[in-house]
Amino acid sequence: MEQTAEMLAAAPESLRVLIVEDSEADAMLLQRDLRKSGFAITSRRVETAAAMREALATEHWNLIISDYSMPTFSGLAALKLLQDTDLDLPFIIVSGAIGEDIAVEAMKAGAHDYIMKGNRARLFPAIRRELREAEERRQRRAGETALLESASRIRSIMDNVADAIFNISPRGCIETCNAVALRMFGYEARELLDQPLALLFPPPDWEELAACLAGFATTAAPRRFGERREIQGLRKGGEQFPMELVVSRMLLERDSSLIIAAHDISDRKQAEQQLRKLSMAVEQSPNMVVITDPLTRIEYSNRRFTELTQFTSAEALGKRADELDLRGLAPEEYERVWTCVRQQGEWKGDIEGRKKSGESFWEHVSVSPIRDAAGGITHYLFVKEDITERKQAAAKIAYMTHYDQLTDLPNKTLFVEKLYQAMETAKASRKMVGVLFLDLDNFKVLNDSFGHGIGDQVLQQVTARLLTCVTDRHIAARESGDEFMILMPDVENVGEIDRLAECVLAVLDAPFAIQGHDLHFGVSIGISVYPLDGDVPAVLLRNADTAMYRAKGEGGNRFEHYAREMNARYLERLSIESALRKAISRGEIVPYYQPQVDLETGRLLGFESLARWIHKERGVMPPDAFISVADESGLIVPISELVLLRSAADTATWNGGQAAPLVVAVNLSARQFKPSLIRLLHRVIAETGIHPGYLELELTEGILMEDTNEAISLMRALKDLGVLLAVDDFGTGYSSLRYLQRLPIDKLKIDRSFVMDLPHNKDDAAIVGAVIALAHKLDLQVIAEGVETESQLAFLRSQECDQAQGYLFGRPLPGQDIPELIRTWRHGRPAADGSRDR
């Protein structure tokens, strides 16, 4: 609070901020917070690339703050647009939806910081930090330029400084001196003339100079110049300074005198020190620095240039720098570079360079002239930065943004862009655009049974076959999972679309040979046509998707064109999903319990918990009415957790005081079978008080086969927790029986499809008998579901099946009816009534 008060009390800090944000409300909130934090802001909000490009070109900005995701634009696209300019502006992403992985990619792409919208307190220190660092970068660049200019200026000054001249009498006194000498030593003429020369030098240096002068006094030569030497001078105020002097003897008629020419080299010494610093800075710079003559022949290159290009300084000497850096440019672009250098004083751009080995790399090159005092160009300065990693990162981001990594096909984002372009072209040419939406039939069963590894190989083979049907003007894309899309631009008649759909059906009809398996499945195709079935991409895709569901509903492996009446089914699915979300929050999803019985003793062992939707208008809805929608939408996870928690609580209550506690069996969805399941079960056991041994989890074969090693590891963790494990619907999947001996399970459940025709169907009878025998050899219990007749019961008993459930023993009942059922069962099995249910 004190810091905020101080900020508000201080004079507002002027700030021009460009806000990339589709929400005007969010932008106004940000403006308000910036003003509260002490900024006097001038701002502008843009939400498209064109608007941002225009704002950058026409106005001056100190800072860019961008949302990450917008309907027609994105934070990364805005960042790329800024990087394409020569502006060095802080770029901060402020978003409410950005995750850690995306944030990392954004920082790699060049963003200076990212802030969550809910954590704006971190925004304003970040702004000040980035503004400060931007100013430091500007000053650093200005300093580098100033150092180079300083070196030229120092050389020019040194070339034009006149020497101090002294005439020394034989007695060693100063007879005459020029004005430069007076200024150099700080004396007036009356103070210096006829004074001993020793007055101008500190004692150690004077002794050295006196010995030199004595040698000149005794020589017979009429005129002799001494060596140029450096010595310390002494100004009037006692200040010592470095000088360079030359001593010569002048012969007169009767006598001779000495002439001393002294040059104050203080500036030169300081310049040499600065040049040494400059040389060290340039030599150790992380950027490549090259200085050339006016013909761009290299005269100097620093160590970084050698490290990156592999050319030594000696090898680079004399080479044309523009041939090394600009050789990849087209002639007109090359001419534009040098026109820009001559007229504007600098050119900057990204160039693909070549190392001595021929390997390519990307460099950001700045070319500027070095001029003398008269304005003539004496040299060119090339400053170059290796941006290969940045280019590669940008290319990777662009690829990930527009392409599917598994199949290398365009993704939905790129597909929609191309669809929009095709629609614009078709509008002008009065042609049509076809959209095909493809969904593989029964792929989910295959994926659950064989695992994602084989599923991915299938998708890659599907891609290869699809590409045999499309031409260069078509676009095949992957939407997600096992869904694909094909775009057909410039369509003149619908028959063209039908022929493409027939080609796809044909190429996908042949079996897929993967890891010794011959896999068969078809494809359902929905077709929509612009402009007949929609005039925006979203509508065309939705209608093609709707037509695809119609094809699937007609048995699959066919194509259907969109018709308006298909929207009813699509809207019904959306309605079910929306209502299901509300049902979960209202507690309308509840477990019903179906008895499970010991076939040897007739004792009630427990119940299977089955989800029911208590709909306020439709009454009790079985799983078939909503589970498929729940699975597709992901709502199956909260539904399963709700049923698990309620079932455990009910069973713990019923088991209170029971001599033979009951077991409740709960179905798990594939989405739940993850390590996080252990944490969920710990919570369920702690909250309900159920003994782990009275909780049985039913797993499908598909779940167990997806990644067998990971599945076994997770199942062992569940067994360590104390819960029971059963394989549900055994025999309907693709798993091998040999996996049973590896799985830490307690029970097999024989699917109702094998029970319903017993004992008359010999094949089913053989399968059921074999499964029971195998399970008993592995010390596993067997339960048969769907038992509805006495003849089925008699056959199962004859095969020594351990347990059974089905309509013969009772229909699923709500939790409030179970206590009465338990009391009735103590006096013998109650009569079953009600409809057949699962």
C-alpha positions, 0 to 999 in steps of 0.5 A: 500500500505504501509503495502504491501511494508513493507511485500515485504521489509521484509525477505520472510516467508518460507511456504510449502503449499499443494494446493487442486485445479483442475485448474492449472491456479488458483493454479499458481495464488494463488502461485503468490499472496502468493509470492507477499504477502511475502511468500517464498513458496514451493507448490504442487497441487493435485486434487484427494484423492489419490494424497493428501493422498500421499502428506501428507504421504511423505512431510511436510506441513505448510498449506492446501488451497483447492477449494470447488468443483472439478470434482472428489474431493471436499473441504469437502472430502479433509478436511475429509481426513486431519482429518483422519490423526494425522496432525494438519494443517490449512485448508482454503477453497478458492472458487468462488462458495461457498455460506453462507450455505455451508460455515457454514457447512464447518466451522462446519466440521472443516475448519479453514476459507473460502475465496471467490476467488474474495476476496483474500485480506482476504486470507493472513491475514487469513493464518498468523492467522491460522499459528500462531494459529497452532503454539500456539496449538503445543506449548500448547501441548508441554507445557502440556507434559513439565508440566508433565515431569517437575513434575517428574523431580522436584520430582527426584531432591528433592530426591537427594539434600543433606542437609546443616549441621552446628555444633553450639557451646554453644556460638551460633557460627558456628564451622563447616559446610559442602560444601553444607552449604557454597554453600547454603548460598554463603559464603566461610569457612573463612567467616562463621566459628566462626561467630554467627548463627544469621548471616544466618537468618533474625531477625524475623526468628532468634528470633523464632529459638533462642528460640528453640535453648535455649530449647535444651541447657537446656534439660537434655536429651543426644540427642533429635531431634526437629521438622522439621520446615520451616524458612527463611534463609539469603544468603550472598547477603541479599537474603532470601530463604525458608528452612526446618531444624531439630535441635538436640543436640550432647553431648561431653565429657565436653560440648555439641553442637547443630547440625542443618540440613538445607535443601533449599526448594526453588525448592520444594516451586517453584515446589509445586507452579508449581504443583498447577498450573498444577493441576488447569490446568489439573482439569479445562482442557476441555479434559478428563485427566486420569493417571493410573499405569502400569497396566492401573488402574486409579489413577487420573481422572479430573473433565471433565472425571466425567462430561462426563462419569458420573463416580466420581473420587472415582468410577473411582479409580482402574478401568482399563482405557483401558477397559473403552476406548479400549473395543470396539476394535478388539483383533488385533487392541487392540494389535496394540494400545499397540505396538504403545505406547511401540514402538512409545511412543504414540497412537491416535485414535477415540473410541466409549466410554460408559458412566456410564449409558451405553450411547455411545459417541465418544472420541479422545483418546491419550495414552502415557507412563510416564517414570522415569529417568531410562526409566521405565514406571511408569504410563500411561497418557490418554488424551481424547476429546469428539468429539461426535458433530464432528462425528455427524456433519460429519455423517450428512454431509456424509448423506446429500452428498449422500442421499435424505432427503425426501425419504432417497434414495441415491442421484445422487452423490452416484448413479453415484459412485455405477454405476461406480463400477458396470461398473468396475465389469461388465467389468471384469465379461463380464456382463451388467449393466442396468440404468432405468430413471423414471419420474412420468407422470403429477406430475407437475400438481398434485404438482401445484394443491394440493401443495408441501405437498401432492406432497412430500407424493406422492414421499414418497409413490412412494419410498416405492412402488419402493423398493418392486421391487428392490432387495438388489443388486439393487440401487434405487435413487432419481435424483430430483423432480419427477425423480428416477433412478434404477441401475441393476448390473450383468445383464445377459440378457436385459429381466431382465431389462424389468421385473423390468420395468414392475414391476415398472409400475405395482406397480405405477399403483394403485391409491395413497390415500392421505388426502382423494384424490385418485390420479392416474398417470403413470410413463415414464421409459427410459432404457440404458444398459452398455456397449451397450449404453455408457461406462461412467456414464454420457453417460448412464444417458443421454441416459436413460433420452433421452429414458424416454422422448421418452416414455413420448412422446409416451403417458407415462406410458410405458418404452423405451430402448435407441436408437441412433436416440433419441439423435436428440430430446435431442439435439434439446431441448439443441439447443432451450435452448441455442438459447433461452438464446441468444434470451433473451439477444438480445431482440428477445422475445417481447409481442404481444397483443390480444384485450379484449372486453366489451360484453355489449357495444362492447368497447375495454377494453385492451389487453392480453400480449402474449410472441412471439419469433422473430426468425431470421430464423423461423420468429414469434414463438408462446409460444408452441414452447419454453415455455416448455423449458423455464419453465424447464430451469428456463428461464421463469423468465427473459422472464416473467419479460421482457414481463411484463416491455415491456407491462407496458411501451407500455400500459402507452404510449397508455393511454396517453390522452385517455379518457378511459385508456386500461388495459393490462393483463400479465401472471405470471409464478409459479416461479415469484409468490414470495414476490420478485414480489412486488419489481419487480412491484415497479420497473416496475411502477416506470420505465414505469409510468403505473398506477397500476390500468391499470396492470392486473396480470393473475394467474393460479389456480395451483399457488394459491393452492400451499400454499393458506394462503401464496398465499392470503397474497401475493395477498393482498400485490398486491392489496394494490399496486393497480394492478388488479388480475385475475384467468387464465384458470379457471376450468382446475385445481383441486381447490375448488370453495369455495376458490374463496370467500377467494381470493382477485381477480377481474376477472375469465377467462374461459378457451378456452377448455370450450368455443370451443364447445359452445353452442352445448356441453350441459356439457360445456354450463352448466359449463360456465353458472354456473361459470358466475353466481357464479362469479357475486354472488362474485362480480367478472368480467368474461372473456371468451377466445378463442371466435371465432364464432358469436354463441359462442358470442351470448351464452356468451351474453345470460349468461351475460358474461362480457368480451371476447377475441379471434380470433373473435375480433382480432389476437395477434399483435405486439406493433407497430400495436396497435395504429392503432388498437385503432384508428380503434376501435373507429369507430366500431369493426375491422374485424379479420383476421389471424390464430387462436392464443393463 
